Amino acid sequence: MESTGDARLELARAVRDACIRAAKEGYENAAISGLCEDGALEAALSAIHMVDLEALVRGAGEHDD
């Protein structure tokens, strides 16, 4: 059985990892499209804003037994 603290930590890690993936993908896509560094950074930040937090919470809830 997983404690509440462990579940929260797992969720926090999942959110962090999703944000990192989104930022990397957003930056790469923007750079490939020819945006300048500032534009690519803005695209990366925008990608983080679009992370589906509800899906992450649902996914974390699936591990609760």
C-alpha positions in Angstrom: 0.0 0.0 0.0 1.3 3.4 -1.0 1.3 6.2 1.5 -0.3 9.6 0.6 3.1 11.2 0.7 4.6 8.7 -1.7 1.6 9.2 -4.1 2.1 12.9 -4.0 5.8 12.6 -4.7 5.1 10.3 -7.6 2.5 12.8 -9.0 5.0 15.6 -8.6 7.7 13.7 -10.5 5.2 12.8 -13.2 4.3 16.5 -13.6 8.0 17.5 -13.7 8.9 14.9 -16.2 5.9 15.9 -18.5 6.9 19.5 -18.3 10.5 18.7 -19.2 9.4 16.6 -22.2 7.0 19.3 -23.4 9.6 22.0 -23.1 12.2 20.0 -25.0 9.7 19.0 -27.8 8.4 22.6 -28.0 11.8 24.0 -28.3 13.0 21.5 -30.8 9.9 21.9 -33.0 10.3 25.7 -32.9 14.0 25.6 -33.7 13.4 23.2 -36.6 10.7 25.7 -37.9 13.3 28.4 -37.9 12.3 30.5 -34.9 15.0 32.5 -33.1 16.2 31.4 -29.7 13.7 33.7 -27.9 10.8 32.4 -30.1 11.8 28.8 -29.4 11.9 29.5 -25.7 8.4 31.0 -25.9 7.2 27.9 -27.7 8.8 25.7 -25.0 7.0 27.6 -22.3 3.7 27.5 -24.2 4.1 23.7 -24.5 4.5 23.4 -20.7 1.2 25.4 -20.3 -0.5 22.8 -22.5 0.5 19.8 -20.4 -2.6 17.8 -19.6 -2.5 17.9 -15.8 -5.9 16.1 -15.5 -4.5 13.1 -17.4 -1.5 13.0 -15.1 -3.7 13.1 -12.0 -5.9 10.3 -13.5 -2.8 8.3 -14.3 -1.5 8.7 -10.7 -4.9 7.7 -9.4 -4.7 4.4 -11.3 -1.8 3.4 -9.1 -3.8 3.8 -5.9 -5.0 0.5 -4.5 
